[in-house]
């Protein structure tokens, strides 16, 4: 076939009309266009002749386009990592240029099991390295990552990984699985959430990542780790063993115990502090030796009664404090961060006076003005703000809502009366909370769904408000060297994103009922000046 | 009355002013009526041979009532000893000894929290703290000399301390300050050998009413050095530790300036040791100067390095010089060298700040020059060498320095005047 000569096969024309065949011949897959035509082309109805010469300035169909859908070559991409933890956390990352052919799923086939991460369940992120490698001029979220908690051990060393696209194109590779501990996998996923680059605004995009499935999966995974960490803690008591106390000072440590001796010294020199016990709950077993040593020294030097609780892993602020509360031997719990110190020599007496003299409703749960080392106010209670951002998708525009808590008076002069006056507030920081033990227990303690720390303090306060007693700010000022009690890593930032998302889900509806802004109109918070 | 003297390092093991004074006091108290003194001096990795397996406190060289506290792993960032056995041994030691007075001459190598531990074990004891420098205030070796520019510091603060030691954030120094002041609350009486120090501590926040001034006193046993009729008084001596703050480099730079001017008719005798405690930069400058001097013909040398000296050699070393130069570049709290010089009738040429400025009266018993100014020192040296009658006038103006007996009586007065801990403190 040739142009104008029916029946003759024109090799050059066939290759011109079928560029994918030309590429395959050049790649050596076929010895000639004729071979391709005989083996496949004829059956596929491939064009072999040019359209009429008059057919110009318009699209000319040489064959049925529908036959070619799904026949295109797969776009560039790869599955980077498959990480599986000991109790069945599965974390997968990769990228694919699906700017024209949409990602459908990432499927993993193991010897005894398989899993398919749908594109809808996975987070989409930018991959600047991939964009550079394929010369992508326009930013595109070609990266993806997924997380799933199977809650059972999964044998795995290698897997067949298949990235499927809407066209039917596939990318396939054999991947060596990276086995890791559960807390390492949690750190990897949360770090990815925090450190990822997005096409849109960071927080809104990260929340979008959580919405479909990852958020729920991470919470479930974290809950399992938390429950395991608080099981069978190591507990050692120093000092008296049979005493009753006015209060139990509970401090949650995350591995850094450097400030603990100073905290002990400053509290111990308070008049009346002998009526308090101290409970240190430590989320890092690595800190056990120095913590026990310092507790022993404190008991010797200051005569304080100290209980040390060592957890087998990081249970986070909520679960660790809830557990510590169970070991308290008083009816008043004081949750105190390791970077918080009493301000003034009569702090214990002032705290006693507040608890003993004020109505129970004002002391069921209260915080205090906190101060930076430079003398400025750091905290005068907390209020709630609501942020919104548009989210555009195939079905139109939606709104992403995120609640945020802010401190009253952060950085203000120390004596700014409106911020430090006793009053009910939407929330107080977990850096210092004094609460009646019975009330705390009736609220179910801190909500343990939150990862590591952040927002569980405001959550507790809103539970209290919902139950009829808002948090109060009372005049028992302390120093707070915010953020100096432990180092923050990327995984903690990731945890904070999850927590904000969770806090929003739990409290957006209540917050809308007069709790938003620095001057909330909620009747429980309105008192005379 | 049982009195326990506590000091950082035993002076037989590590030279230093505070331990020397603590030991002098201990010796002096032995001669006081109705007093039974004890000494607890620390030793650390600088004296590894002193350590005995499993021991925390031991005796010292067969000397009655002298004990070593075998400090380990001291945390200089927090001024804290992290060892539980050491703290327990110390508490047991106090419990056994039951002193009426515990007199700290330092807290380093023990820990600031040992003040509180002392109060806990001995609720009725009088606790005295003698500040020999500003270690409680200043984390930069207690010198209150800014590492940023070498200027003298008059006020510690979280930001200023962070500027001197940037490895820690300002909050660290805020907390360190709390740590120190918290433990210092148990001190019944503070003493300082110089009056200007009390102002520094008061500005830092301590109650000046709790301070007493007790000058350091040495049992020098100085036999007078025969005065020769030499007309020239051009021999100068440096005595002390060879570390940055003692300012030997200022003296050597002054020598270089005088040489450059062609004035070479003088000698400088350098006496001291502990060069290994100096910073590498400072040590390099001093060693380079001394090495260059060493290769000059004897007749061309202006500087002679005599090395370390023992107390018993002091007279012989003093006899070689007419003047004693104190070119310190920090506050120089009391300056025992001034006492030593005066004990042997040697006028002093000193920096015009801190202890020397408080003790030396310019033109009466010595000469002062601008601290850190090598040219001012060079001019002073030239004047000392060339001004007829100056040496004789200043030597005649010297007042004998306080001796050990006066110091001991001063501290006995402190012990007597320190009130017993009040019931409120005990309840706490």
Interface residues (C-beta under 8 A of the other chain):
Chain A: X258 X259 X261 X262 X265 X266 X268 X269 X271 X274 X290 X293 X294 X296 X297 X300 X301 X302 X303 X339 X341 X373 X374 X479 X481 X484
Chain B: X78 X80 X82 X84 X87 X88 X91 X113 X116 X117 X120 X158 X169 X170 X171 X174 X175 X178 X179 X182 X183 X185 X424 X427 X428
